[in-house]
Structure formats: C-alpha cells, structure tokens
Amino acid sequence: MDIEKRVISIIAEQAMLEPSDVTLDSSLEDLGIDSLGLVEAIFAIEEAFDINVPFNANEPSESDFDISSVRSIMDGIQRLIKEQS
Amino acid sequence: MKRVVITGAGTINALGGDVPSTLEAMREGRCGIGPLEFRDVERLSIRIGGQVKGYDAEAAFNRQQLSLYDRVTQFTLIAAREAIGQSGLEFSGELAARAGVILGNSGGGMTTLDENYRSVYEDGKNRVHPFVVPKLMNNAAASHVSMEFNLKGPSFTVSTACASSNHAMAQAFQMVHGGLAPVMVTGGSESMLCFGGVKAWEGLRVMSKDACRPFSANRNGMVQGEGAGIFVFEDYEHARARGAEIMAEVIGHAMSSDAADIVMPSKQGAARAIAGAMQDARVNPEDVGYINAHGTGTAANDKTESAAVADVFGAHADNLMMSSTKSMHGHLIGGTGAVELLACIMALRDGIIAPTIGYQEPDPECALDVVPNVAREAKVEVALSNAFAFGGLNAVLALRRFA
C-alpha cells in the first residue's frame, strides 16, 4: 500500500470515518480529531512507517512536523522516512 | 468544629533530603532538575527529571526493611520520620488508637514493577521475589508509616493522579476538623523515575526535554520529579495543650470534578475548587496573598489555571502572587501537592515566597505575578495550594498564617 493510502487509513480510523471521507486537503480539525486523537494518530504513524515523529503537544506549531493537513502530514512522513532510513 | 494546625513537616525530594534544605533551595531559586540516572535511560527521548541523587538507602534502612520497601516507601518513611520527629508526638494508648495516616500516590511501587517485569519478560526468569506484591501495592507506604509509628486509626491511600496528595490532605483535614481523630499523618509520595515510568509519560508527548518553565511563553512541557512530603495535622487544642510548635493552620479545602476530559484541564472545574476552598475556609478573595500553582509547565495547564484564578479573584488577581515550584523540584505526580505545601508554609510562616524559576518570556495568557526567578519577601495571611489532576479531579487547600 502506498504512503497516501496508509496515512489516510490511519487518520480515517482515528476520526471514525470511511477512508473515502478523508481527502489530502482535510485538516485534522475538519475531521474532528482532538489533541488526544492527534497524539494517537502520530503514534500509529510511527508504528506503521517505523519512524520517530518529532512532536511535542505543548508546541505543535514549533515541532518540526507540519500537521495542518493530511497532505502536510504525508509530506512530513516522506521526509522522515528519507532522513531516518 | 476543631481548628487544624500543622505541627510537623518532612520531605525528601530533588531539592533536599529534609525540610530546611528544601526551603533553602526554594528561597535561593535552585533547580533540582538534571540528567536522569538509571538503567536503559539511553532508550528514552526524555532524559531529565527531578531525581533524588546521592541517596543512601542503607543509611536509613536495614537489609530486611529494604527487601520490603520500594523506593517510594523509603522516601515516605524518611519524610514521616522528620515530620513526626518535629511534632514531638509519640503514639500510644488512646492517641495511637485514634490517630491515622492518609497518603496520596499515583504509581505505587513503580520501580518494583519495572524491575520485576524486566526480570520475567526481558530476562525470561520464571521466579520473582516473594515480596513483589507487598512492595508495589499503592497502600504500602501508608501501611509502613502506620507500623513504624503505631498509628492505629483511620488509614488509607488516595490515588487521584496529580491531585493525590491534596485529596489525601483534604481527607486528613476533615478527620481532625470533624473530631474523628486528634492527629493525622498525611501528605504523599511518588517515585516513577525508572525506565518504564518515564517511557509511559513520554508516550503522551507532554514532557519537556530541557526544562520546566511554568507560565513562561516558551514553556514546552512538564518534567517529572520524585520524593515525598509528609505532615502532622493536629487538633489545635491538642497541640496547644502539649505546647507544640505550630507551623501554620489549615483552614479549608474544596474538591471538584471537571466531568469533561481525561487529560485536558477545565477552567470551570479549577475555578470551582479554588472558590470552594475560600468559601470553606470563610475567607474573602482579598485575604489570599499567595497561591502555590499547579503550574505544570504544559501549554494547557498554565493558561487554564491562570484563567481560572483571574475569574475567581477578579481585580485582586493582579495583587496576589502565584508561583510554581515544580520548576525546581519537578512534578512529583501523586506526591506533588505535599512537597508544594512546604512553599505555602514558607510563605505564611517565614514571609518568603518561592519563585517560579526558568521563567524567560511573559505569556499574555498567563498574565499574573508568578514571582519570576527570584524569591520575594512578603507578609501573607492566607495561602492556597492548587492541584488539578488528569481525569479532571481537582483539590485545593487553604492555609492561614498562625499568629
């Protein structure tokens, strides 16, 4: 499965939606994912892609990982896979 | 109703092995947070904490005791010895039968749990030491205090995460206030600074990698501490009759539940507990000069707590001082309210307000006088101590200067 499908499936599961309801432009807020859901989604991403995501819930905007949309999360994952492989 | 006074205090924490050294460190704004030292620490991403260092367990306990006491029980007993020693009380006869011990903690014997899981899961051993259960159970510390000091009255352990020791001390206050016991030993302790303990916290992504900076705009999370704070709460008439030295008076408390979210704090829940404690103590907002904040250094707590205080105190919020000593000793989770009560006693008795250290940038969402970086002299009549736990369980204590 490609990265896009896997990320969408992780986020859809967290949001309790069908993957078809999640688009690359959706924000986590749009999808109804709260702070706890976000931390859980990041954990699932780390497990799925075997990467460490630098994310501190106290300063999400300063973490070196952009969570503003599904697309930005996907880009971040691709970068981390490259950096950490 | 009986008046309740504090006639003994004891502690061990990252700032010191007793009350005088801890208060001295708070006066000097010293930081007890540093690199963690224990097995497998290199596998953690969070490697700092308010760890008790240079601690010699064998100087305080014999071999037989050590086989039964987890680190959290050891800390509790060390603090209890200091507190009860200071009070000058000896428990026998009727006093022993009525006096009890109510303590708070969240994790129980976490080091024991960690070591023994490692032994059976990682090392593949199929046998554990026979005392694993009595060492790790949450009430072990309270039970050992009752045994060492012959306390035979109402005794139990309260576990409400970060508010455990405030809930415990509120219960002990009620016992003495209501005449159920002339003396209660109370407070709390915690020792989660082991690989499994810190690893669990790491998962939540709320821990700071560099420092605990409560109320500072650049704060980036909490830092864990360990240790114990123990107090002797005594009926004022009982204390006076025996000529005991009185450190401060406990005048009220309130507890509330947010009933909202398992981790996010609520302004309303915190405000209800703060206002409730003042109502119970029959004091007006303008009587309060100092608040020992919950002040964890997380983005969420500090702004919520500041907003709750601003709501409850109105214009007086700008006149009172509110500091978080977690910046120095770290967050002792279930023991934190107990160690922080020492800062309230110092404010009331000695007229010295412990600072919030590590404060670097004002945050408009935390626009109160947080006593940044340097201790201050001030005469305080009434002090509050806040604790707001995960799970939305809040407990606030109110104390008055004893004159």
Boltz contact constraints between the chains, C-beta under 6 A:
constraints:
  - contact:
      token1: [A, 39]
      token2: [B, 205]
      max_distance: 6.0
  - contact:
      token1: [A, 55]
      token2: [B, 205]
      max_distance: 6.0
  - contact:
      token1: [A, 56]
      token2: [B, 205]
      max_distance: 6.0
  - contact:
      token1: [A, 56]
      token2: [B, 220]
      max_distance: 6.0
  - contact:
      token1: [A, 57]
      token2: [B, 205]
      max_distance: 6.0
  - contact:
      token1: [A, 57]
      token2: [B, 206]
      max_distance: 6.0
  - contact:
      token1: [A, 58]
      token2: [B, 220]
      max_distance: 6.0
  - contact:
      token1: [A, 58]
      token2: [B, 221]
      max_distance: 6.0
  - contact:
      token1: [A, 58]
      token2: [B, 298]
      max_distance: 6.0
  - contact:
      token1: [A, 58]
      token2: [B, 299]
      max_distance: 6.0
  - contact:
      token1: [A, 59]
      token2: [B, 220]
      max_distance: 6.0
